[in-house]
Each structure stands twice: as C-alpha cells, then as structure tokens.
C-alpha cells in the first residue's frame, strides 16, 4: 500500500455523500444540511440546491439537467437549468426503506438503490431493490434481492452496471439490456455471503469489505469506500485487493475519481454513519489524493 497524503477540499459538513466530478467541477451532497454543493476550480464551495427530504445520489440527464435522489420521500428530483426543483419520478412503490445512491447513464436512464429496511430506526435487515427510472419518469424494479445496494457505476461501453452491496460482503454486476433492464446478477467480487442473517451489525462483523461508494478506473478495477474498515480499497474483478488508502481513525463513505486527468480520488470522510450523531455535528469533510490509474465509465 502506497502512503498517500490526503488534502481537505471541503469541510465543516455533517455527512457528505454522492461525490461526482462533472464538467470540471467537484459535486457532493451533505445529508443533514440537506444541500447539494459544488467546489469550483478556485476552491469555493457553492450551494446549488436544498432537498428537504435529504439528498443522496447525483447524475445528469443528456440535456444537462441535474437529477438528485430525495431519500426520505422516495423521489428523484430534477434541478432545471433555471435552478428550480421539480419531481422527476416518484419511486415510493419500489422502496422498502430510504431511496439512496444513483447513477445516470449517458442515455438518461437512472438506476437508484434503496435501503430495503429502516436502518436508522433499528429494523431488521431486509433485501432491497435497484430501480430503473427512465427519462420520462416511469420506473420499475430491475434487480431485487440485494443487500443494501449502494454505490453504482456503468462501464464505458454502457453494457454493465456494477453495484456495491453494503451489507452483502460483495460487489455485484449486471448486463444492461437494450431496454435498460438488467440481466441476472453475477459477482464482481465476493468474500462470502452472510446469508439471511437479519441483524445488519452481525452481517458486517466479519465482512472483508463493507462497500459504500464506488468508482471505476481505466483498468477495469473499482475503488470502494470500505466504510467500517476506514479505507478506500481498489479491487480487481474477482476480488483481489490491489491498493488501499487509509482514512483512519475516521470512516470513508463514498469515493469518486475525477480531476482534469481523472487521477484524483475524492473521499467522503466522517466519524460514522449514525444519523443522530452526524446531524448534531460538523465533523465530516471531503478529502482528495492522487492515484495512478484514471477514471472510466459513469459517473
């Protein structure tokens, strides 16, 4: 593991998520200030939108409009080119818990994960869905039975969706079919199934990875935010861990590759993901470091 210096690019936040590099600027959300933000080239943090029901995943439609997941009311919102918020899709019929992360394909199809159960309320673990939201706002479940689908990326050929399973000790992948639906699940990397265990803490207690955010590089490896183990891990298809970046003593809950040459690894860092603790403090930040292999795919 190479020693890398982490530099802070945005701090004083509650719990940052959804990091994205887009059109020469870095974007992210902050859960408990309910804000969508970007960092300009001169380092200024600019608030772009406020999502009252808590923002999560970000992505852009082909016409440049921003989509953002509204977690607690199970919607995908659209930020118009005039900056106004509007409903793009209501996906509540497909959610067993909060709506969560999202990737928007170059053709405008959005893939949204959801919790599957009331994590913050102490409910038992339940399996969850990936939901396809088409550009016209219609939606359907395209991958059921996943253990907290989280970070997602689409390969450069637009034929494969890779999905973290936060409480599944694995990363899954799916063929993207011509109509935007998904083929059968297969492993990208798996370290042993926790099966039908209903206690999420037991599911992660002996997990090799607890993969939150996700980024793809030009060699086909992925960076995952391995949140419980306080590291970003670079993983080859098949499961070999090639590299890691430590964020200890804090956790890392999302990652992105970006920068002008695609080799900046952005990391969303916080002490933990407890809603009560994070909403009461401003201890989260976004850090960045340099890696060798550049970004690929979407986002």
N, C-alpha and C positions, 0 to 999 in steps of 0.2 A: 504494500500500500504506500503510495507516494504521499509525502507530507505536503499539504496544501494550505496556504493562508486564506482564510475567509475574510472578506470585507463586507461590511454592512452597507446596504444601499437604501434601505428604508426601515425606520424603527419607530417605536412608540405606539405599536398596534396591539390589538387584543389577540387575534389568531388569524394569521394570513394564510390564504389558500388560492387555488386557481392560477398559479403563475403562468404567464404567457409572454412570448416575445412576438410582437406584431408591428410591422411597418416601422421598424427602427426604434421602437419604444417597448419598455417592460411594463406589463399589466399584472394586477393581482387584486384579490378581494380581501376584505377584513370582516370576519364573521360578525363581531359583536358591536362594531361601529356601523355595520350594515352598508359598507361603502365599496364601490368599485373604483379602483385607483390606477393611475399610470405614473411611471417615472420617466420624465423627459430626458433628452440627451444631455441637458445641463444639470441633471440630478434633482430637479424639482419634482416633488410628489404632488400630483394633481388629482383631485376628486372628480370622477366622471359621472357617477350616479349613486343614488341611495336606494337600496332594495329593502323595504321594511320587513319582509318576511325572511331575511337573511340570504345574502348572495353566496353562490358557490361557483360552479364551472362556468368558463367563458369560452366563446368562439364567435367566428364572424361568418355571416352569410356572403354569398358571392357579390352582392351589391355593396358590401362594406358595412352593413348594419351589424351591431354587436348583439349577440344573444348572451343572456345570463340566467343561470338557474336561480329560481326563488325557492329556497329549500322548504320552509315550513308550510307554505300553501301549495306546494307541489305544482309549480308552474315554471314555464320557460318564458322569460320576458325578452322583449326586443327594444334595444335603445336605438331610436330613429336617428337619422343623420342630423336631425334638429335637436337631438339630446333628450327627446321625450320618451318616457317608458310606455310600452303597450304590451298586452298579452300576446305572446306568440303561440303558446299551447298550454292547455290545462291537462296535466298527466296524472291527476289525483286518482283516477280509476285504476292506475297501474302501480301504485306505490303502497307498500306496507309500512313505510317509515319516511323520513325526510327524503326529498329529492337531493341529489348530491352532485358529483362531478359530471363533466360533459366534454365530448369532443364533437366539433362540427366539421364534417367532410367538405372538401372543395366544392361538391355539388349542392351543398346546403342541407344535406341530411345530418341531423344531430342525434347522437347516441348519449343517453342520460342514464346514469346509475342511480340507485336508491338504497336506503339503509335496510329495508325489509322488516325492521322492528324498531321499537322506541329505545334506542341506545341510551340516550341521556336520562330516560325515565326508569331505567333499570330492568327493562323487559328481557325475556329470554331471547337468545339468538334465533333468528328465522332467516331462511334463504330469501334472496331478493332478485330483482329483475334488471336487465338492461332494456331500455325503452328507445325505440326509434321515433323521432319526431321529424316529419317531412317538412319541406319548405312551406307547404300550405297550412301547417299547424296540426294536421292529423297525426295520430300516434298509435303505436301498438307495441306490445312486448315482443322482443326478438331474441332474448336469451334469459329464460327463467332459471331458478335454482342455483344462483351464485351466492357465495358467502361474502356479502357486503362489497359489491362491485364498486370500484373507486376509480383511480386514475386510468385513463384510456388514451390510446394513440392509434392512428391509422398509418399504415406503411406507405411509402412513396408511390407505389403502384396503385394505391387506393383499393387493394383487394383483400386486406387483412385488418381486422380490429384486434388489438391487444388490450387486455383488461386485467388490472390488479384485482385480486380477491383478498381484501384486508384481513378477514378472519379465516381464510381458507388455506394459508401457508402455500400459496401458489399464485402464478400468473397464467391466465388463460388466453387463448386466441381463437378467432373465428374467421372463416371465409366470409367476405362481404359479397352477397349475391347481387345480381343485376338490378333487382327491385329494392335494394337497400336492406333487405332482411339478412339474417345471418345463418350460416351453416352450423353443423354440430360443433360443440366445444371440444378443444383439444389443449393439451398442455403446451405452454411456452416454457415454463419452469415449475416444477412441483417438488416439494420437500416432505411429503407425507400428509395424508388427509386427516383432519380431526373428526371426520365423520359427522354424525348427527348430534354431537355434544351441544347442549343448549346454553351453556354458560360461556359467554364470549371470552371472559378472562381465562378460563381453562383452555379455550381454543388457541389462545396465543401464548400460553405459559411456556410451552416447549417448541414453539414455532421457530424455524430457521429464519424466515422473513415475515414481517408484518407490513405488507406493501401498501402504501398510501398513494402519493403522487407518482407520476410516470412520465418518462421522456425516452425517445428513441434516437439512436445515433446512426451515423452513416455506415457503420459496420454491422448493423442489424442487432446490436446489443441494446439493452434498456438500462436506464438509471431509474431506480425506485427509491422512494423515501421510506426507508425501513424504520418506521417511527419508534417502535418500542426499543430497538437496538441503537438508536441515536446515531444513525449513519445513513448516507446515501450509498446504495450499492449498485455497481454496474454488473449486469448479469447477461451472459450469453444464452441464446436459445439452447435448452437442455438443462440449464440450471447452474452452470459453473459461474462462481462469483469472481469477476475479473479484477475488480478495483473497489475501493470504498473511500468515502470522505466522511470523517467523524464530525459530529456536531455536539458531542458530549461536553458538558453534562446535560444539555438540552436535547429535545427531540426534534426530528425533521419530519414534516407532514405533507410536503409537496415539493416537487422539483420541476425544472424546465431547462431546456437548452436554448440558448439564444446568443445575443450579441451579433455584431456585424459579420463575424466569421463563423458563428454558430458554436463556438467552443466555450462559451460562458455557461457554467452550471449555476442556476439560481436555486436557492433552498429556502423554504418557508420554515422558520425555526420558532419553537415555543417550548415552555416547560412541559406541557402535557396537552391533552385534548379535552379536559374536563370543562364542561360548559360554565359551571358556576365560577370556577377559579379563573378561567380566561376572560369571562365577561367583566370581572371585577378588577382587572389589572391591565397594564400596558407593557407587557414583558415580551411580546412577540416582535419579530423582525424578519426581514428578508436579507439573506447573505448571498454572496457570489464568489465563485472561484473559477479557475481555468482548468479545462481538461483537454485531452489530446484529440479526441475524435468528435467531429462536429455533428450538429443536429441533423435529423432527417425526418420526413413524414409530417403529419399533422397531429397536434398543434406544433 
